[in-house]
Amino acid sequence: MIRTDSDECKGCGLCIEACPPKVIALSDRLNHYGYRTATYAGSGCTGCGICFLVCPEPGAITVLRLNASRTGTQEMGREAAA
């Protein structure tokens, strides 16, 4: 699963093109800068992290993966409360 920060996203679309399962789209709403931002469809994300890697804006995309060894989620290398 991914989480996008609409305050950081500039709507470049690189994550949309790079997403293998194609679960990211541009929202219809504009952020406070006037950009249509990336949004997650809500299901189908594999947690591969490609969107995170291609995004030029630090902090715009956070990838959350289900931690199989423990309950909860893992946020790009560190544990996050579920």
C-alpha positions, 0 to 999 in steps of 0.5 A: 500500500502507498500513502501520498502527501498531497502537499509534496506531490507536484503531479509529474506522473512518473509514479503513475507510469512506473507502477507495475499494477497501475494502481496510481492515478492523478486526482481530480482535486488540486492541492494548494499549489494548484497541482493534480496530485497522485492518489492510490486506487485503494487496492492492488499495490504490491509494495514494490517501491518503484513509485517511491524510487522514481518520485523526484519529491522527497516525502511525497510517497510512502510505501507501506508493506505488510510485515509477515514476521510480525503484525503491523506494517513496515514503512520503507525499512522501519516499523510503523504502528498499525 
